[in-house]
């Protein structure tokens, strides 16, 4: 297991080998996350590359007291993907892939949840949430889905999804503080 925090600190000090280690260790996973969000390999590759550039430029801003380095890295990626989505640089997926996508989404969310350390505060707090709130929050933060996309995938009213996310995040904040 590598120490992401130490590698980000080394990047802040200008250590290119640290950036290469992060790229080698996280690059494939980051590409997978970006592909799930953007559904286009060219955009996903751009998002990952731009995320590593942003990581290199902003490594000095990382504060381990505010969260994990891994979370910080994936937040950079998520924000870049969302920016690309907002700019409308992706095509809407076509075909009968929707059923496959929904099953894959569920698998990705479960995998993300189970990859959390069993003793972590975040996993404990997520476990305390109702399943609908937990899945809505994970779909938003892991897959980058909007409330409308979550509503469609969960086959739930948009207002309910918005309430689940809002109330779930409030419960997480309270639990984590």
PyMOL CGO cylinders between C-alpha atoms (Angstrom):
from pymol import cmd
from pymol.cgo import CYLINDER

trace = [
    CYLINDER, 0.00, 0.00, 0.00, 1.37, 3.39, -0.89, 0.3, 1, 1, 1, 1, 1, 1,
    CYLINDER, 1.37, 3.39, -0.89, 1.12, 6.54, 1.20, 0.3, 1, 1, 1, 1, 1, 1,
    CYLINDER, 1.12, 6.54, 1.20, -0.90, 8.92, -0.95, 0.3, 1, 1, 1, 1, 1, 1,
    CYLINDER, -0.90, 8.92, -0.95, -0.46, 11.81, 1.49, 0.3, 1, 1, 1, 1, 1, 1,
    CYLINDER, -0.46, 11.81, 1.49, 3.33, 11.52, 1.35, 0.3, 1, 1, 1, 1, 1, 1,
    CYLINDER, 3.33, 11.52, 1.35, 3.26, 11.34, -2.44, 0.3, 1, 1, 1, 1, 1, 1,
    CYLINDER, 3.26, 11.34, -2.44, 1.08, 14.45, -2.72, 0.3, 1, 1, 1, 1, 1, 1,
    CYLINDER, 1.08, 14.45, -2.72, 3.45, 16.26, -0.32, 0.3, 1, 1, 1, 1, 1, 1,
    CYLINDER, 3.45, 16.26, -0.32, 6.38, 15.14, -2.49, 0.3, 1, 1, 1, 1, 1, 1,
    CYLINDER, 6.38, 15.14, -2.49, 4.58, 16.49, -5.56, 0.3, 1, 1, 1, 1, 1, 1,
    CYLINDER, 4.58, 16.49, -5.56, 4.19, 19.82, -3.77, 0.3, 1, 1, 1, 1, 1, 1,
    CYLINDER, 4.19, 19.82, -3.77, 7.97, 19.79, -3.29, 0.3, 1, 1, 1, 1, 1, 1,
    CYLINDER, 7.97, 19.79, -3.29, 8.48, 19.19, -7.03, 0.3, 1, 1, 1, 1, 1, 1,
    CYLINDER, 8.48, 19.19, -7.03, 9.22, 15.45, -6.96, 0.3, 1, 1, 1, 1, 1, 1,
    CYLINDER, 9.22, 15.45, -6.96, 8.24, 14.15, -10.40, 0.3, 1, 1, 1, 1, 1, 1,
    CYLINDER, 8.24, 14.15, -10.40, 8.85, 10.55, -9.35, 0.3, 1, 1, 1, 1, 1, 1,
    CYLINDER, 8.85, 10.55, -9.35, 6.07, 10.93, -6.77, 0.3, 1, 1, 1, 1, 1, 1,
    CYLINDER, 6.07, 10.93, -6.77, 3.68, 12.08, -9.48, 0.3, 1, 1, 1, 1, 1, 1,
    CYLINDER, 3.68, 12.08, -9.48, 4.68, 9.11, -11.66, 0.3, 1, 1, 1, 1, 1, 1,
    CYLINDER, 4.68, 9.11, -11.66, 4.06, 6.75, -8.73, 0.3, 1, 1, 1, 1, 1, 1,
    CYLINDER, 4.06, 6.75, -8.73, 0.60, 8.24, -8.22, 0.3, 1, 1, 1, 1, 1, 1,
    CYLINDER, 0.60, 8.24, -8.22, -0.11, 7.96, -11.94, 0.3, 1, 1, 1, 1, 1, 1,
    CYLINDER, -0.11, 7.96, -11.94, 1.02, 4.34, -12.03, 0.3, 1, 1, 1, 1, 1, 1,
    CYLINDER, 1.02, 4.34, -12.03, -0.99, 3.43, -8.92, 0.3, 1, 1, 1, 1, 1, 1,
    CYLINDER, -0.99, 3.43, -8.92, -4.22, 5.41, -9.50, 0.3, 1, 1, 1, 1, 1, 1,
    CYLINDER, -4.22, 5.41, -9.50, -4.29, 6.07, -13.26, 0.3, 1, 1, 1, 1, 1, 1,
    CYLINDER, -4.29, 6.07, -13.26, -6.28, 2.99, -14.29, 0.3, 1, 1, 1, 1, 1, 1,
    CYLINDER, -6.28, 2.99, -14.29, -8.82, 3.40, -11.51, 0.3, 1, 1, 1, 1, 1, 1,
    CYLINDER, -8.82, 3.40, -11.51, -9.19, 7.09, -12.31, 0.3, 1, 1, 1, 1, 1, 1,
    CYLINDER, -9.19, 7.09, -12.31, -9.72, 6.26, -15.98, 0.3, 1, 1, 1, 1, 1, 1,
    CYLINDER, -9.72, 6.26, -15.98, -12.44, 3.78, -14.99, 0.3, 1, 1, 1, 1, 1, 1,
    CYLINDER, -12.44, 3.78, -14.99, -14.22, 6.39, -12.88, 0.3, 1, 1, 1, 1, 1, 1,
    CYLINDER, -14.22, 6.39, -12.88, -13.93, 8.97, -15.66, 0.3, 1, 1, 1, 1, 1, 1,
    CYLINDER, -13.93, 8.97, -15.66, -15.25, 6.47, -18.23, 0.3, 1, 1, 1, 1, 1, 1,
    CYLINDER, -15.25, 6.47, -18.23, -18.28, 5.77, -16.03, 0.3, 1, 1, 1, 1, 1, 1,
    CYLINDER, -18.28, 5.77, -16.03, -18.99, 9.47, -15.74, 0.3, 1, 1, 1, 1, 1, 1,
    CYLINDER, -18.99, 9.47, -15.74, -18.22, 10.62, -19.29, 0.3, 1, 1, 1, 1, 1, 1,
    CYLINDER, -18.22, 10.62, -19.29, -18.94, 7.46, -21.33, 0.3, 1, 1, 1, 1, 1, 1,
    CYLINDER, -18.94, 7.46, -21.33, -16.31, 8.47, -23.87, 0.3, 1, 1, 1, 1, 1, 1,
    CYLINDER, -16.31, 8.47, -23.87, -12.73, 7.23, -23.68, 0.3, 1, 1, 1, 1, 1, 1,
    CYLINDER, -12.73, 7.23, -23.68, -11.22, 10.33, -25.29, 0.3, 1, 1, 1, 1, 1, 1,
    CYLINDER, -11.22, 10.33, -25.29, -12.87, 12.65, -22.77, 0.3, 1, 1, 1, 1, 1, 1,
    CYLINDER, -12.87, 12.65, -22.77, -12.07, 10.30, -19.89, 0.3, 1, 1, 1, 1, 1, 1,
    CYLINDER, -12.07, 10.30, -19.89, -8.40, 10.24, -20.84, 0.3, 1, 1, 1, 1, 1, 1,
    CYLINDER, -8.40, 10.24, -20.84, -8.39, 14.04, -21.08, 0.3, 1, 1, 1, 1, 1, 1,
    CYLINDER, -8.39, 14.04, -21.08, -10.07, 14.31, -17.68, 0.3, 1, 1, 1, 1, 1, 1,
    CYLINDER, -10.07, 14.31, -17.68, -7.48, 12.03, -16.05, 0.3, 1, 1, 1, 1, 1, 1,
    CYLINDER, -7.48, 12.03, -16.05, -4.57, 13.88, -17.64, 0.3, 1, 1, 1, 1, 1, 1,
    CYLINDER, -4.57, 13.88, -17.64, -5.98, 17.27, -16.64, 0.3, 1, 1, 1, 1, 1, 1,
    CYLINDER, -5.98, 17.27, -16.64, -6.57, 15.94, -13.12, 0.3, 1, 1, 1, 1, 1, 1,
    CYLINDER, -6.57, 15.94, -13.12, -2.93, 14.94, -12.76, 0.3, 1, 1, 1, 1, 1, 1,
    CYLINDER, -2.93, 14.94, -12.76, -1.85, 18.35, -14.06, 0.3, 1, 1, 1, 1, 1, 1,
    CYLINDER, -1.85, 18.35, -14.06, -4.14, 20.01, -11.50, 0.3, 1, 1, 1, 1, 1, 1,
    CYLINDER, -4.14, 20.01, -11.50, -2.81, 17.70, -8.78, 0.3, 1, 1, 1, 1, 1, 1,
    CYLINDER, -2.81, 17.70, -8.78, 0.78, 18.69, -9.67, 0.3, 1, 1, 1, 1, 1, 1,
    CYLINDER, 0.78, 18.69, -9.67, -0.03, 22.41, -9.71, 0.3, 1, 1, 1, 1, 1, 1,
    CYLINDER, -0.03, 22.41, -9.71, -2.14, 22.38, -6.55, 0.3, 1, 1, 1, 1, 1, 1,
    CYLINDER, -2.14, 22.38, -6.55, -0.42, 19.72, -4.44, 0.3, 1, 1, 1, 1, 1, 1,
    CYLINDER, -0.42, 19.72, -4.44, 0.65, 22.40, -1.96, 0.3, 1, 1, 1, 1, 1, 1,
    CYLINDER, 0.65, 22.40, -1.96, -3.00, 23.12, -1.19, 0.3, 1, 1, 1, 1, 1, 1,
    CYLINDER, -3.00, 23.12, -1.19, -3.70, 19.60, 0.05, 0.3, 1, 1, 1, 1, 1, 1,
    CYLINDER, -3.70, 19.60, 0.05, -4.40, 19.55, 3.79, 0.3, 1, 1, 1, 1, 1, 1,
    CYLINDER, -4.40, 19.55, 3.79, -4.38, 16.08, 5.37, 0.3, 1, 1, 1, 1, 1, 1,
    CYLINDER, -4.38, 16.08, 5.37, -6.38, 17.46, 8.30, 0.3, 1, 1, 1, 1, 1, 1,
    CYLINDER, -6.38, 17.46, 8.30, -9.35, 17.99, 5.95, 0.3, 1, 1, 1, 1, 1, 1,
    CYLINDER, -9.35, 17.99, 5.95, -9.42, 14.50, 4.44, 0.3, 1, 1, 1, 1, 1, 1,
    CYLINDER, -9.42, 14.50, 4.44, -7.51, 11.73, 2.76, 0.3, 1, 1, 1, 1, 1, 1,
    CYLINDER, -7.51, 11.73, 2.76, -5.19, 12.30, -0.17, 0.3, 1, 1, 1, 1, 1, 1,
    CYLINDER, -5.19, 12.30, -0.17, -7.04, 9.66, -2.15, 0.3, 1, 1, 1, 1, 1, 1,
    CYLINDER, -7.04, 9.66, -2.15, -10.33, 11.49, -1.61, 0.3, 1, 1, 1, 1, 1, 1,
    CYLINDER, -10.33, 11.49, -1.61, -8.68, 14.77, -2.64, 0.3, 1, 1, 1, 1, 1, 1,
    CYLINDER, -8.68, 14.77, -2.64, -7.32, 13.21, -5.84, 0.3, 1, 1, 1, 1, 1, 1,
    CYLINDER, -7.32, 13.21, -5.84, -10.68, 11.72, -6.82, 0.3, 1, 1, 1, 1, 1, 1,
    CYLINDER, -10.68, 11.72, -6.82, -12.44, 14.99, -6.01, 0.3, 1, 1, 1, 1, 1, 1,
    CYLINDER, -12.44, 14.99, -6.01, -10.18, 16.73, -8.52, 0.3, 1, 1, 1, 1, 1, 1,
    CYLINDER, -10.18, 16.73, -8.52, -11.10, 14.06, -11.10, 0.3, 1, 1, 1, 1, 1, 1,
    CYLINDER, -11.10, 14.06, -11.10, -14.81, 14.23, -10.31, 0.3, 1, 1, 1, 1, 1, 1,
    CYLINDER, -14.81, 14.23, -10.31, -14.85, 18.02, -10.61, 0.3, 1, 1, 1, 1, 1, 1,
    CYLINDER, -14.85, 18.02, -10.61, -13.02, 17.87, -13.95, 0.3, 1, 1, 1, 1, 1, 1,
    CYLINDER, -13.02, 17.87, -13.95, -15.48, 15.27, -15.27, 0.3, 1, 1, 1, 1, 1, 1,
    CYLINDER, -15.48, 15.27, -15.27, -18.44, 17.33, -14.14, 0.3, 1, 1, 1, 1, 1, 1,
    CYLINDER, -18.44, 17.33, -14.14, -16.97, 20.39, -15.85, 0.3, 1, 1, 1, 1, 1, 1,
    CYLINDER, -16.97, 20.39, -15.85, -16.66, 18.43, -19.09, 0.3, 1, 1, 1, 1, 1, 1,
    CYLINDER, -16.66, 18.43, -19.09, -20.25, 17.23, -18.74, 0.3, 1, 1, 1, 1, 1, 1,
    CYLINDER, -20.25, 17.23, -18.74, -21.50, 20.77, -18.13, 0.3, 1, 1, 1, 1, 1, 1,
    CYLINDER, -21.50, 20.77, -18.13, -19.66, 21.98, -21.21, 0.3, 1, 1, 1, 1, 1, 1,
    CYLINDER, -19.66, 21.98, -21.21, -21.65, 19.45, -23.21, 0.3, 1, 1, 1, 1, 1, 1,
    CYLINDER, -21.65, 19.45, -23.21, -18.58, 17.74, -24.62, 0.3, 1, 1, 1, 1, 1, 1,
    CYLINDER, -18.58, 17.74, -24.62, -20.07, 14.28, -24.46, 0.3, 1, 1, 1, 1, 1, 1,
    CYLINDER, -20.07, 14.28, -24.46, -22.62, 12.51, -26.59, 0.3, 1, 1, 1, 1, 1, 1,
    CYLINDER, -22.62, 12.51, -26.59, -25.64, 10.89, -25.04, 0.3, 1, 1, 1, 1, 1, 1,
    CYLINDER, -25.64, 10.89, -25.04, -25.15, 7.11, -25.04, 0.3, 1, 1, 1, 1, 1, 1,
    CYLINDER, -25.15, 7.11, -25.04, -27.36, 5.22, -27.48, 0.3, 1, 1, 1, 1, 1, 1,
    CYLINDER, -27.36, 5.22, -27.48, -28.66, 1.69, -27.78, 0.3, 1, 1, 1, 1, 1, 1,
    CYLINDER, -28.66, 1.69, -27.78, -29.89, -0.92, -25.36, 0.3, 1, 1, 1, 1, 1, 1,
    CYLINDER, -29.89, -0.92, -25.36, -26.98, -0.49, -22.99, 0.3, 1, 1, 1, 1, 1, 1,
    CYLINDER, -26.98, -0.49, -22.99, -29.18, 1.05, -20.29, 0.3, 1, 1, 1, 1, 1, 1,
    CYLINDER, -29.18, 1.05, -20.29, -29.97, -2.24, -18.52, 0.3, 1, 1, 1, 1, 1, 1,
    CYLINDER, -29.97, -2.24, -18.52, -26.28, -3.17, -18.59, 0.3, 1, 1, 1, 1, 1, 1,
    CYLINDER, -26.28, -3.17, -18.59, -25.32, 0.31, -17.35, 0.3, 1, 1, 1, 1, 1, 1,
    CYLINDER, -25.32, 0.31, -17.35, -27.74, 0.10, -14.41, 0.3, 1, 1, 1, 1, 1, 1,
    CYLINDER, -27.74, 0.10, -14.41, -26.36, -3.29, -13.33, 0.3, 1, 1, 1, 1, 1, 1,
    CYLINDER, -26.36, -3.29, -13.33, -22.79, -2.03, -13.76, 0.3, 1, 1, 1, 1, 1, 1,
    CYLINDER, -22.79, -2.03, -13.76, -23.61, 1.14, -11.80, 0.3, 1, 1, 1, 1, 1, 1,
    CYLINDER, -23.61, 1.14, -11.80, -24.93, -0.90, -8.88, 0.3, 1, 1, 1, 1, 1, 1,
    CYLINDER, -24.93, -0.90, -8.88, -21.81, -3.05, -8.96, 0.3, 1, 1, 1, 1, 1, 1,
    CYLINDER, -21.81, -3.05, -8.96, -19.54, 0.02, -9.01, 0.3, 1, 1, 1, 1, 1, 1,
    CYLINDER, -19.54, 0.02, -9.01, -21.39, 1.58, -6.07, 0.3, 1, 1, 1, 1, 1, 1,
    CYLINDER, -21.39, 1.58, -6.07, -21.25, -1.59, -4.00, 0.3, 1, 1, 1, 1, 1, 1,
    CYLINDER, -21.25, -1.59, -4.00, -17.56, -2.01, -4.84, 0.3, 1, 1, 1, 1, 1, 1,
    CYLINDER, -17.56, -2.01, -4.84, -16.82, 1.60, -3.85, 0.3, 1, 1, 1, 1, 1, 1,
    CYLINDER, -16.82, 1.60, -3.85, -18.66, 1.16, -0.56, 0.3, 1, 1, 1, 1, 1, 1,
    CYLINDER, -18.66, 1.16, -0.56, -16.91, -2.13, 0.25, 0.3, 1, 1, 1, 1, 1, 1,
    CYLINDER, -16.91, -2.13, 0.25, -13.48, -0.72, -0.62, 0.3, 1, 1, 1, 1, 1, 1,
    CYLINDER, -13.48, -0.72, -0.62, -13.78, 1.67, 2.32, 0.3, 1, 1, 1, 1, 1, 1,
    CYLINDER, -13.78, 1.67, 2.32, -11.82, 0.50, 5.34, 0.3, 1, 1, 1, 1, 1, 1,
    CYLINDER, -11.82, 0.50, 5.34, -14.18, -1.50, 7.56, 0.3, 1, 1, 1, 1, 1, 1,
    CYLINDER, -14.18, -1.50, 7.56, -13.15, 0.61, 10.56, 0.3, 1, 1, 1, 1, 1, 1,
    CYLINDER, -13.15, 0.61, 10.56, -13.35, 4.00, 8.81, 0.3, 1, 1, 1, 1, 1, 1,
    CYLINDER, -13.35, 4.00, 8.81, -15.69, 6.65, 10.11, 0.3, 1, 1, 1, 1, 1, 1,
    CYLINDER, -15.69, 6.65, 10.11, -17.08, 7.23, 6.62, 0.3, 1, 1, 1, 1, 1, 1,
    CYLINDER, -17.08, 7.23, 6.62, -18.06, 3.58, 6.18, 0.3, 1, 1, 1, 1, 1, 1,
    CYLINDER, -18.06, 3.58, 6.18, -19.60, 3.48, 9.67, 0.3, 1, 1, 1, 1, 1, 1,
    CYLINDER, -19.60, 3.48, 9.67, -21.60, 6.63, 8.94, 0.3, 1, 1, 1, 1, 1, 1,
    CYLINDER, -21.60, 6.63, 8.94, -22.67, 5.44, 5.49, 0.3, 1, 1, 1, 1, 1, 1,
    CYLINDER, -22.67, 5.44, 5.49, -23.80, 2.14, 7.03, 0.3, 1, 1, 1, 1, 1, 1,
    CYLINDER, -23.80, 2.14, 7.03, -26.06, 4.06, 9.40, 0.3, 1, 1, 1, 1, 1, 1,
    CYLINDER, -26.06, 4.06, 9.40, -27.95, 5.64, 6.48, 0.3, 1, 1, 1, 1, 1, 1,
    CYLINDER, -27.95, 5.64, 6.48, -31.07, 4.15, 4.94, 0.3, 1, 1, 1, 1, 1, 1,
    CYLINDER, -31.07, 4.15, 4.94, -30.12, 2.20, 1.79, 0.3, 1, 1, 1, 1, 1, 1,
    CYLINDER, -30.12, 2.20, 1.79, -31.90, 4.66, -0.53, 0.3, 1, 1, 1, 1, 1, 1,
    CYLINDER, -31.90, 4.66, -0.53, -29.99, 7.62, 0.95, 0.3, 1, 1, 1, 1, 1, 1,
    CYLINDER, -29.99, 7.62, 0.95, -26.69, 5.74, 0.83, 0.3, 1, 1, 1, 1, 1, 1,
    CYLINDER, -26.69, 5.74, 0.83, -27.16, 4.69, -2.81, 0.3, 1, 1, 1, 1, 1, 1,
    CYLINDER, -27.16, 4.69, -2.81, -28.26, 8.18, -3.87, 0.3, 1, 1, 1, 1, 1, 1,
    CYLINDER, -28.26, 8.18, -3.87, -25.22, 9.77, -2.23, 0.3, 1, 1, 1, 1, 1, 1,
    CYLINDER, -25.22, 9.77, -2.23, -22.84, 7.18, -3.67, 0.3, 1, 1, 1, 1, 1, 1,
    CYLINDER, -22.84, 7.18, -3.67, -24.35, 7.57, -7.15, 0.3, 1, 1, 1, 1, 1, 1,
    CYLINDER, -24.35, 7.57, -7.15, -23.83, 11.31, -6.91, 0.3, 1, 1, 1, 1, 1, 1,
    CYLINDER, -23.83, 11.31, -6.91, -20.28, 11.26, -5.59, 0.3, 1, 1, 1, 1, 1, 1,
    CYLINDER, -20.28, 11.26, -5.59, -18.87, 8.06, -7.07, 0.3, 1, 1, 1, 1, 1, 1,
    CYLINDER, -18.87, 8.06, -7.07, -20.55, 8.10, -10.48, 0.3, 1, 1, 1, 1, 1, 1,
    CYLINDER, -20.55, 8.10, -10.48, -21.11, 11.85, -10.72, 0.3, 1, 1, 1, 1, 1, 1,
    CYLINDER, -21.11, 11.85, -10.72, -24.80, 11.51, -11.50, 0.3, 1, 1, 1, 1, 1, 1,
    CYLINDER, -24.80, 11.51, -11.50, -27.16, 14.45, -11.24, 0.3, 1, 1, 1, 1, 1, 1,
    CYLINDER, -27.16, 14.45, -11.24, -30.30, 14.23, -9.13, 0.3, 1, 1, 1, 1, 1, 1,
    CYLINDER, -30.30, 14.23, -9.13, -32.31, 13.67, -12.32, 0.3, 1, 1, 1, 1, 1, 1,
    CYLINDER, -32.31, 13.67, -12.32, -30.10, 10.79, -13.44, 0.3, 1, 1, 1, 1, 1, 1,
    CYLINDER, -30.10, 10.79, -13.44, -30.32, 9.20, -9.99, 0.3, 1, 1, 1, 1, 1, 1,
    CYLINDER, -30.32, 9.20, -9.99, -34.09, 9.61, -10.05, 0.3, 1, 1, 1, 1, 1, 1,
    CYLINDER, -34.09, 9.61, -10.05, -34.32, 7.82, -13.39, 0.3, 1, 1, 1, 1, 1, 1,
    CYLINDER, -34.32, 7.82, -13.39, -31.98, 5.00, -12.39, 0.3, 1, 1, 1, 1, 1, 1,
    CYLINDER, -31.98, 5.00, -12.39, -33.60, 4.45, -8.98, 0.3, 1, 1, 1, 1, 1, 1,
    CYLINDER, -33.60, 4.45, -8.98, -37.09, 4.88, -10.47, 0.3, 1, 1, 1, 1, 1, 1,
    CYLINDER, -37.09, 4.88, -10.47, -37.94, 7.33, -7.69, 0.3, 1, 1, 1, 1, 1, 1,
    CYLINDER, -37.94, 7.33, -7.69, -39.48, 10.81, -7.80, 0.3, 1, 1, 1, 1, 1, 1,
    CYLINDER, -39.48, 10.81, -7.80, -36.96, 13.62, -8.30, 0.3, 1, 1, 1, 1, 1, 1,
    CYLINDER, -36.96, 13.62, -8.30, -38.06, 15.36, -5.09, 0.3, 1, 1, 1, 1, 1, 1,
    CYLINDER, -38.06, 15.36, -5.09, -37.46, 12.19, -3.09, 0.3, 1, 1, 1, 1, 1, 1,
    CYLINDER, -37.46, 12.19, -3.09, -33.96, 11.79, -4.51, 0.3, 1, 1, 1, 1, 1, 1,
    CYLINDER, -33.96, 11.79, -4.51, -33.11, 15.40, -3.71, 0.3, 1, 1, 1, 1, 1, 1,
    CYLINDER, -33.11, 15.40, -3.71, -34.39, 14.93, -0.16, 0.3, 1, 1, 1, 1, 1, 1,
    CYLINDER, -34.39, 14.93, -0.16, -32.46, 11.66, 0.26, 0.3, 1, 1, 1, 1, 1, 1,
    CYLINDER, -32.46, 11.66, 0.26, -29.21, 13.31, -0.83, 0.3, 1, 1, 1, 1, 1, 1,
    CYLINDER, -29.21, 13.31, -0.83, -29.76, 16.44, 1.27, 0.3, 1, 1, 1, 1, 1, 1,
    CYLINDER, -29.76, 16.44, 1.27, -30.84, 14.57, 4.41, 0.3, 1, 1, 1, 1, 1, 1,
    CYLINDER, -30.84, 14.57, 4.41, -28.21, 11.88, 3.92, 0.3, 1, 1, 1, 1, 1, 1,
    CYLINDER, -28.21, 11.88, 3.92, -25.42, 14.46, 3.62, 0.3, 1, 1, 1, 1, 1, 1,
    CYLINDER, -25.42, 14.46, 3.62, -26.72, 16.21, 6.74, 0.3, 1, 1, 1, 1, 1, 1,
    CYLINDER, -26.72, 16.21, 6.74, -26.66, 12.90, 8.63, 0.3, 1, 1, 1, 1, 1, 1,
    CYLINDER, -26.66, 12.90, 8.63, -23.14, 12.17, 7.35, 0.3, 1, 1, 1, 1, 1, 1,
    CYLINDER, -23.14, 12.17, 7.35, -21.89, 15.60, 8.47, 0.3, 1, 1, 1, 1, 1, 1,
    CYLINDER, -21.89, 15.60, 8.47, -23.39, 15.09, 11.91, 0.3, 1, 1, 1, 1, 1, 1,
    CYLINDER, -23.39, 15.09, 11.91, -21.99, 11.56, 12.18, 0.3, 1, 1, 1, 1, 1, 1,
    CYLINDER, -21.99, 11.56, 12.18, -18.51, 12.56, 11.03, 0.3, 1, 1, 1, 1, 1, 1,
    CYLINDER, -18.51, 12.56, 11.03, -18.23, 15.61, 13.28, 0.3, 1, 1, 1, 1, 1, 1,
]
cmd.load_cgo(trace, "trace")
